[in-house]
Structure formats: C-alpha cells, structure tokens
Amino acid sequence: MHPATQAEAVIRELRGKILLVTINNPPVNALGVDVRRGLIAALDAAAADPEVEAVLLAGAGRNFIAGADIREFGKPPLPPTLPEVCKRIESSGKIVVAAIHGAALGGGLEIALGAHYRLAGADAKLGLPEVQLGLMPGAGGTQRTPRLIGAAAALDLILSGRHIGANEALASGLVDRLAGGTDMIEAGLAYTQELLAAQAPLRPTRAAEALADRQASRAAIENARAEVAKKARGLFSPMKIVEAVEAALDLPFEAGMQLERKLFLECMDSPQRAGLIHAFFAEREVLKAPETRSAKPRPIEQIGVVGGGMMGAGIAVAALDAGLPVTMIERDEAALARGRAHVDKVYDSLVVKGRMTAEAKAAVMARLSASTSYEALAQADLVIEAVFEDIEVKQQVFAQLDRVCKSGAVLATNTSYLDIDAIAAGTSRPADVLGLHFFSPANIMKLLEIVVPAKVSADVVATAFELAKKLRKVPVRAGVCDGFIGNRILAVYRQAADYLMEDGASPYQIDKAVRDFGYPMGPFQMSDLAGGDIGWATRKRRAATRDPKARYVQIADRICERGWFGQKTGRGYYLYQDGARSGMPDPEVEAIISAERTRAGVTPREFTDEEIMRRYMAAMINEGANVVHQRIALRPLDVDVALLCGYGFPRHRGGPMKYADQVGLDKVLADIGEFAKEAPLFWQPSPLLVELVARGANFDSLNKAG
C-alpha cells in the first residue's frame, strides 16, 4: 500500500546538525512519485535551514530503495523525474550520505550514486538489474557507475543485472565504508558526523577518476560490445547499455546524461520491454493458485525420491540444495550406486569449478540416504516418484508408497504425460496424490508443473507450491490431460514443425528460423538433446488412439529405427562427431526425409523463415488457447510462464500468449484460417481464440479477470 502523501513517503527528522531523511514507502520503498517529490522537498529544506550541515538518506523497513515503481512504467512521467532527483542530491551544497541496508537496486542505487558518500550494511544488495526488464539505467547509472568503479566493472554489473553484496561493493569502490553493527541509522549518523568533523569535501560522483586509464576503458567497452553481440543476440537494451557507458568515456557528464536518457526512452518504447515486464509479473502471479489462498501447506522436513536415474538424481540434488534430507530408493544395489554417483557427479563438478568446497559437498551428501527398501520412506513428509514413464510401473510404485508412507505424507509423480487420476485411483489415499513434473536437468531448470488431479486435497496442492518455493522453482498449476500444459503444447507445435519438414523445409532451416526468433535451440536440436527414443515411445503408446484421418509424419520413426536417438548415440537429426555437443547437418537424414516425402506423395516446396515462424507460432498459440479454454491452465499467463521457464521461449517476447497479443489475435486467427485450407483437421481454431477476436479482447484481459 502506498502512503497517502509525500510527507509520509519521505520522513524528515533533525538529528543535531544532520537532517535524517527516511524513505518510507512500503513494502520495498519503491521510487514512486511521492518519494521523488519528498526527496526534492527534503533537500530544499536542508538547503534552507542553517542548522543543517549534512543530509543522511536511509530506508525504513528492510530495504534502502528496491528500485523504481514498476507500475509507473509505460505511463506519462510525473515530475520530478528520477534523473532530476539524483542531480539535486549530487548538487547539494551540504554533504549527502546514503546509508544502504537491504536492497539498493536500479533507481535505488542511482539515488545512492547521487550522494557524496555511501555506507553499506552487511545485508546490503546493490545492483542495476534493468537489463532483465528490457531496460537500462536511466538516472545516471551508466554515467556515474563507470566514473566510480571503471568501465569494466560497471559493464559487468549493468549487463549482468546481478546483485552484489557489501564486501564486493566496497572492494570495487561502489561504496566507501561498511557499517559495523546492525543499526544503520546510528552507523549512518556516526559516519556523517565523522565526515563533518574531518571537513570532508563535497564529492560528486561525476568527478571520480576511475576512467583515467582510457586505453583499459576502451578495451573493456569493445570487449563488452563483442560479448553482447555474441550472447545477447536479438536483445535491444544490452547494446544500448554499452553505447551509454562509452558516452561516459567520451562525452562531458551532462551530454552523457542526455544520451543515457534518450537511450533509456528508446528501451522503454521497445516491445521487448513490454515482453520482459510481462514475464516478470507473470512469474509472480503464477504463485497465486486457488489452493494457496484457501489452504495451509503441510510441513515438509524429509523428502523421498523413488528412482536414481538422471531425473531422480536431479530432483534429489534440488532438494539437497534446499537443505532438505533426502532418501533415495532404487530397485537394487547396482541401481542405487548409479543413483548416488549421479548426485555425486553434480557436486564434484561444482568442487572442480571452485563453486563449492569439498567440506561443503561432504555436508550435503551426509543428508542423502539410500535404500532398496521402501520401508526407508516411512517418515518422509513428501515422496516424489521418478521411475520409467510407464503407467503400470508407476502404479506398482504407488502401491508400495501407499503401504509404507505415514498418514498425511504427500505422494507425487514426476510423470510427463500419464494420467495422474489413474495413478491416484490405485491408492487408498487419492487426496494425497498429485503430479510434480520437473524438467531436466531437474536441479537447474526453473519450471515445476504442479498437476492437480480430481481428488487431491487443497492443502496437498498448497504443500507443492511451498516445496517449489523451497526448491527455488517457478510453479505453474496444471490440470490433468496428456502432457499437461507444456508438453501438450509442445506436441502440437512440434507436429507443425514436422509438417513443415515433410512439406519442404529442412530441419536445419526450421531450427535456424526458431533460433533467430530467440530460442536457444530449434525443435530438432531439442529432440536430439532430449533423446529421440522418448518421443518414439510416446508415439508408439498413442498409436492405437491416433485419429486415422490425422496426418502422421513418419520421418522421426525412420530415424529412430536406425538407433539414431540424438547426442547420446552420436546421431539424430544431426551428426555429432567424436562426442561433439553441437551437431552438423547429416546428408543421410536429408535422404530419409526425401524418401519419406516421396512415400507420402508430397511435392516439396520452399518456405521463408517468416512463413515457418508464422505456422510454428500459430500452432503454439492456438493450443495454448485450448489449454486455457479447457481450464488445464488457469490463465494465459500460466501458459506463458510454462513456455518461458521450461521450453526456452524467448523471454523478451513475454511468452506465446503475450506475443499473440502483440501481433494481434485477429492476425493469428486469420493465419490459422489460411493454413486450414490445406489441413483442416490440424488447423482447427480454438473456441477461445475465436471468441476473443469476436469481442475485440485479448489474452491479457483474461489475466486481469483471473
């Protein structure tokens, strides 16, 4: 809740000769208009009062200032602007000290950079994370930071968007001193008093000498430009950041500030900013499921994992990383040894990279116990089954869990596709059973689909959301269907890619078009990475229920029949020579595709990359609309988050449903109508898409309604 007036948002209190100015805008002291006006008023009051010799800026609550008020983005700016506030602080004729505790991020750090001296508490987190929202610092961050800590350190901080702690901030020169003790106000007053006693000079950040070595600064800027071109391909704001930091080297301060503001406003107008901010809010909104509002989670203190393969081991690592004790179950001692070795390998690689000590690894591994007996799970609060994707095998596991687990234990399956209602029905406690669909590698991938079967109780679902929080996953609530949200949509857009391939586009052209759109890899590269045998098994499982009138592309089956399952076998759609992780186009695969086109009676035609992406995205959006229409996903934003966090959808586009809104739902529907002339069975428009277009609404209207 925002304070009603600027007087409440910024509190002034005279402490001897020091005017203590406290930002009081809960929950995070965001730089809303009342805070900006209050800061200007406080500095004016300090200037006019002869008793005041210095100003101390501090934050109420747990933070200094956590950033700009994101709700003001995209709206007409209300005066004063943040650059004006920072300039007013820096031009003060009386010393201004910033006492930083908690978060000083984005505009919050820019306020601190405007001060003449900076004191940081042990809990301080400083950063300029605007790049993560498709933006860049717009109130001096790109001008004052390099002048204070040098171009290389400034570019690292601004381009990564990372937060740094107090010690790193001191070492880099971003802050002047660390505060002892826990009371930041008292520490800030003492430091300010010390500066006054020493007759310390006013020290505007713009006058810092960190750019004196022009050769090193120029090299840092060119190096950053090359890295951005390679790693942030297609992103708008990173190159603008490099341009602005270069201006700090080449232009007078005021001219650099003008350029920064111009580039900042260009970023603000970019569709990427809208996409990234949508992603930012959507990841917070998915936490609000009906069950998390209506029920309290059960306690989670001990975790069981059934299965020690790559997935089971990854889940175990995720739980161990969260500080939880884990019991792993496997069918025999050899499988158990392999499971432990998988976990060991993850931590060994961290030790080798210097990111973990051997002692820390030993402490973590001490929390992992392993057994071939299900009885070892008797005290587990939550058990996750991660065995082979076969419903009979999983039902056998759940019969054992039903037998040994204590009353109230949560029983979860990590199935990717299978019917969780059927798995739950095989137990005497269906209210305790749900799906926790992790993504591989489970200790790294952010997405966790929480799949809610018909009979599960609300507190079990709330417990799953609480587990996601402990594991630092992004949870998305999904209903039961084949593939849930992500894999169900994947199956459809992958089908569209298969049709494109059989109709004339090579898998290599399709992959390139998808990468150029912003994905890290294309669908055929992804298939090779995951292993073609997984999809092959699914296709064989579905063969009996496949619509005989539906078009079925057999190219993948021909490749799998040769034992070419992707990277793990050295061949798939691509050729992986001598264990290489990146593949080369394979002429034999192209020959298979050509033969299959002939068998299917297809005359190949050419597609532009733009035509490929129109079909690829139309298929994804249409099935996303079906998933929302059928209540498998609560809202369109749940689809967006699933595809962003689990399937490599480019974050700057906000997710497929946000992208559809930006393109225009009428255009997407028109595309589907055009494609349906060739394949009416596949290209059936979603009833939800038709309805939204008819009433001139978009997907975001459903997010707001939900």
Steps between C-alpha positions, in 0.01 A plus 500: 500500500634844412516780757242768431737797482859584427541610864429142609702346214813694602543581870732781613652517846775731627768311694738767622656654190389211277164484323398133502287435190323160512326349196183337635310345211416140593545224409835567325536882496443519123576837343142607432410861430437578871848378590660706221312814605577433866873470432508831308306667783742359758807626312339842459425506873860405581635773273274762663574403862827647637497244783535214251859421400445158338227269373479126573281293263366172642221253436227392742427129539722236342634694199665823395315536166422187295457688172262704290126456538443249220129590491590842359671344196330581172302788654569875451780592745399711798753766607759499638675234293753272665798662318387835643492355853848346462636827361345693791669263750838526328485881471415547868723761666495289814646149529254222412570148630304189397468232771419184305344193656310226320428568133641800314400397152446684173381851578578432867869458422485802268373708794794373707741578214374859506608527866851621585582201727356149536489273805383138462364259760597133502164406343527752214420378148597745227430473130368651179269219379307701237639285215283213628192711418623602156615834639819675607582737783343835416599728788877506478577133558695470175680833561581502872579128542792485252633830636500342845617140439632499142351388170570125534340463845209728406424305182515169689253631759257664256502235222462207742231670709645310797489611863826541689553486875656759726852355491516492119351850487774627733777323309381648169463851640122512462469578873747678729463309825327203665285560806578314817208379711138470393354849552551674163359832617747524789787383277398752233479787748842411646658482152344831395617661825851371432496650148386835640770495770764429235358778279470241222445659159180480299580220260271475198523157338536660157845622604642152573818397321431131428501560122846658504658198327331563165671209325372244755154660496484488121607133501229417759234670287605320180517167683147555638374595154634172355356293789157663463499436124571133571294427812211748489423460131166658415468683832452875484617650828847341552657679202340827614668449839841463333435815296408695813807385698715596203347849525630519859847465353458729200249773594475765770278390789189697404520386135540140620194539722297630205606204284422255782149645533443483124612134488295419813184636337573296184518187720177603673325515162632159390258204481774303679448714810128413496581130454758489779284690747209267421731204573612665826143548627373166362762307699364664817135454401532121446560462874137603557310176450156445660642235736779728630234751602265249663729249674813482715788281382598188692848500659784381274810387688595171334487414129494161332596444135419172327738452207867588469519566126591842362159643590480346848858608575426855379193519727710371791763769434231772486369385841851468648583852376194622691645353819258206518598144597431258211447124491551343158343164414611270217417143404846350573842591635653555152226748402535669839876540449435657159246738656746612769768539232269729298454724807872483583590609147292821527680608818841383378469733200423792737808415707717484185367841388578649841133571571488261797751373752559129556381549860174662384446212256555246779245683719240492223562134414458413870132597459452241222410150609426214261320170523350217295217473754187714482481476880773767511229749391284443809573845644515701175267800483501506119606229254567565130489204264736536202507157339451388138212667311268198505168513684515141626848551643389822668185336642718227654717768664193680637362175644825469699488867607138456607613206714800658677451879513361662812155653511507853355808445284474664156552253213612658173569361154747661262317373191525711183180376335322223690156513664554600864135435584560135406819488710318656800204261460732204561567618857284515812582872534431685171463828695878485569611437139598760240744562217832681536635520146866605516700589191841359420752570645271527802754675721543781242174547306269754667159365399298268724154405371274425796239267354170494688293180468129487578513360855808675643446715807572873494766482774698247292503746207602781739781272626625454143516879454690527829745233379551695176590805709753299704652357182507847333282375216232692311179302558221490243169338592374258233199276456517133401521426127752333271811719533346751747584856384852501357531158339147516362579828321844371400344197333290729277767749394742214452238344268486827308881483465473140373243605239728784389788253469300253292359786289846624399686686774811323629528437876811720488311796349218457753746490791676814372171690461402406857842605633481830313161557667685484832496137615834356617442202270251371246256205537721247322807599699283470813386152396862392458590642842207335681535171312281395208407172671281685754274649232505170309370313806223758542399474132482120527292529818255732322489305173187305593300814576634717214230638268543300177403812302775709667820559307790309652858582402721190529844662453584489874404131514731419206788675679427322831476161326869542411583547868578868446365657819697825498807614691522191720537274194706747295224535239146627482380772268859623525836322491708533820857412412742381770256579783443862389208675671408707195393307194556529127234452229484136394459416127360156595223666701421722201479184287255345750287816488502497119395132492221565749368793293484267198324226703246753633442648153620846606647737242749709701477880487706781641417693816644829618610523864209738560251241363654235725457715810143601413400132496713402799360782715140464378505133606647591841257787563194304385577205729582741783153648453348148514689427824354817658154435352494151655628634837817290483674834559336756727588801285694583183791620715538145641560381143752781451696410814502127416643567154745763628640297789489149356519519121745779413240745370684834458440699815504838325186392310315437827363154414281377213176656625663839562662472155157426348358812664784707354456354150121531521264207562310584181819444298571169675143383433528608134822297468330192645212545254749517212693190614173310554438508123784244468448303825159566659531220757821640651422870467174518697480842668462494877149606613667742743702667224185537286305645794771752596535625142120531468480729803821690428670373816846349554660237723620759751138593574458145636811538719350812657160335539660195666 
